[in-house]
Amino acid sequence: MDNFNVRRDFDLNELKEQIKAKGVLNPITVIPFKDENGKELYKLVDGERRYRATMEAIGEGANIPWIKALKAPKDATTEDLYIEQMMRNEGKRFTEYECALMFRRFKEEFGYSQVEIADKFKKSPAFVSKCLSLLDLPPYIQEKIVRGELSAKAAREIASSYETPKEQVKAAKSAVDSALKQGKAVATNKEVLGNLKDSREAKSISEALRKVWAYLDGGSTLVDIDALAKLLDKTESLSQAMREYKKQM
C-alpha cells in the first residue's frame, strides 16, 4: 500500500544473505482487493523489508519461486494493520523517527492522545513525546536522520541548544561535517556538543575582545595578549587588568 509502511531505513544486505541461505522464514501479510476488471490483487501490509530483500536476492541469482503470504483478517481495520506493522518488526527495530511517523498517524487519523498512543504500543508517554518531537525539526535535519547521517539524540540536542530553525540547520551541518572529517558515518551527540562548546567559546572570546576594545577607547589596534593575560590572572578582574594594562602602554 502506498506510504503504508513507516519504514525508512530498510538495511537489506544482511537479511538478503539470510534469505539466500534459508529462504523467507516468516510469511508476509497481504490484503486482497479487486481491480477495475474484477481481478483479485493483493496489497502488502506487513513484510515489505522481507519482500525487498527477496527481490534483491532473486536479482542476484537466487532461486526463490515463491514466498509464504497470509491474508489479513477480513475485519482488520487500518488501525489494526498499523499496530501489526509496528509489533511484527522481526530482525530490525523501527527507529525513533519511524516510530514518530506511526505515532503521528494515530494522532491525526484516529485522534489518539499521546498517553493513548503509549498505551496502544506498550511504550512510555515520554518515549512517544520524544519521538514526535523529531517531526518538529527543520526538514533538512529530518532528512539527515532518515539517511542515517545524524542520530536522533544529536538532533534533539540541537533542538534544545539552538532557538531558530536557521541556527539548528547550521548546527546540524556542522556536526555532520565534523563526523565526516573523522571518518564517521553518523554525527552523534559528541560532534554536536563539541561544536556547541567551540561556538560558545568563540562567542565568549568575541565578547571579551569587544570589551577590551571598549576599555582601550579605540586608541590602539595592537594588544599584547600575553601581558594582558598575565594581568587578568593576577587581578581576576577585566576592569582592573585593563587599568593596569593602560598604565603600562
N, C-alpha and C positions, 0 to 999 in steps of 0.2 A: 504494500500500500504506500502510495506516495507520502513521504515525510512522516510515516507512521512510526518508524524506528528513531529513537533519540540518539542512537549510537552515532558518534562522530569519528572515533578512533577505532578502526577495525583490527589493525595489527595482525595481519593474516598469516605471516610466514610460518610461525610455529604450528598453528592449527592446520595449515595446509600440509605440512610434512606429516603430522599425525594422521590426517585423513588419507594421505598416500599410503601410509603403512597399515592402518587399521580400518579405514573407511569411516563413514559418519556414524558414530555410536548412538547419538541421541536424535530422535526424529525432529523434523521441523514442524511447525504448525501453520495451517492454511485455513482460509475460509472460502467456500465456494460461492461463485456468483455467475450469472449468465450474461453474455454479451448481447448486442442488439439483434443477433441472429438466433438467440436462444441457446447458443452453445455454452456448456458449463466450463468455466475457467476458475482459476484459483489465485487468491491474493495471499502473499506471505505475511504472516503477522508475528511469527517467532522463529528465529534461526537464520536471520539474514547473514550474520557473520559466518555461520557454517556453510550457507549456500555460496557466499562469495569465495570462501576458501576452496570449496569443492570445485567451482568453475575454474579457478586458477589452477588447481591440481589437474583437471581434465585438459586445460590448455597446455600443460607441461607434459602431457602424455599419459596421465594416469587413466586406467580403465575403470571408470565408475559409471555403469549404465543407468543406475537409479539410486535414490536415497529414500529412506522411510519418511512419510509425511502423515501427520494426524490432522483430521478435520476438527476445527474448533467447535465446541458445542453450539447447536443452532440458537440457543437462547443467550449466548455470550454477548454481553454488551461491549461497547468500545472501552468503557471503563475497566471491565474485566480483562480485556485483552492488553490494555496498557499495564495493568498490575502484573499480569503473567510475563510480559516482556521484561519488567524490572526484576521479578523474582527468579526467572529462569535464565540467568546470565552465566551459564557454565563456562568455566575456563578464563573469563576476563570480566572483572568487575566494571560496572559503569563508573566513569569519572564523576567528580563533583559537578562538572559543567553539564554532563549528560543527565545527571540526576536533576539538576536545576531545570532543564528543558521539560522533563517529565512533570516535576512539581508545578511548573507554571501552567502546564496543560490542565492539571486538576484545579488550579485556582481559576483559570479563565474559562474553561469549558464546562466545569461541573460546580463551580462556586465554592470549593472547599477552602476552609481557613488553613493556616499553616499548622495549627495544632491537629486538625483533622487529617491533613496530609501525613503528618508524622505518625499518627496512629494507623493510617491505612498502609503505610510502607514499613512499619515497625522501626522507625527512626526517631531520634530525639528532635523536638521542636528547634533546638539550637542548630542541629545539622541542617534541617530544612532551610532555616533562615540563612545560614552560612552559604549554602549552595545558591539560593535565589539571589543573594547579593551580587553574585558574579554577573548576573544578567543586567545589572545597573551600570556596569563598567562601559567605557567607550568601545565601539565596535572593533577598533584596532587591537585592544587588549584581549577582547573575547576571541578574536581570530588567532592571536598568539597562543592562547590557552588551548584552543581546539587543535592547532597544529603541533602542540607539544613543545613549543619554544619558551613558554613561560608557565611556571607552576601556579596552581590556583592559590596556594598560600602566599606566593610572591605577589600575585595580583591583588589580594586582599590587603597586604602590607602597603602596596602603592596607594590603594584607595583610602586607607586610614592616614597616610602620611602627606598626601598631596590633595589640595582642595579642588582645583579646577580640572576638567577633562584634558585641557591642553597640557597642564603640568603632569597629569597621570600618564598620558601618552608619551611625553618626553622621557619620563622616568622608566617606562616600560622599554622604550627603545634603547635607552642607556644600559639597562640591565641585560637585555638580550645581546647587545654588542659586547658587553663585558664578558658574558658567558662564552660567546663565540671566540673571543681573543684567548680565552683559557682552554679552548678545545672542548667546551661543554655544549651539549645539545640543548639543555634546558636551563633557563635562568631561574634561580631559586631565590629564597629569602636572603641568602648570603650576598648575592650580587645587589639586590635592592638595598639592603641595609648598608653595604659598603659604599654604594653611590650616594645614599642619603647622608652618610657620615661625611663624605667628601664635600657634598653640596652645603651642608651646614657649616663645615669648617671654612669653606670658601666665603660663605656669606658673613661669617663672624670676622674673618680677616678683612674682608671688604669694608665692613662697618668700622673696624678698628683703624684702618688706613684713612678713612674719611675723617674720623675723629682726630687723628694725628695731624692731618692736613689743616683741620679747623684750628687746632691749637697753634699751628705754625702761622696762621693767618695768611696762608698762601705765600709766605715770604721766601720759601726755598723749595726747589724741586728735587733736592738731594737730601736723603735721610740716611744717617749712619745707623743701619739696622742693628748691628752688634752692640753699639753703645747704648741705643735706646732699650734693647732687650735687657741689658745688664741693669739699667736704671729701673725698669719695670720689675725685675726680680728682686731688686733691693727695696724698692718703695712699696710694691704691690698696689700701686695707685697710678692710673694713667695720668691724672691731672698733675700729681706731684712729680712724676717722672718727666712729664713734658716741661714743667717749670725748670727743673734742674738741667734738662737737656738744652733748653733755650739759653740758659746761662753759659753753657759750655760752647755754644755755637760761635 
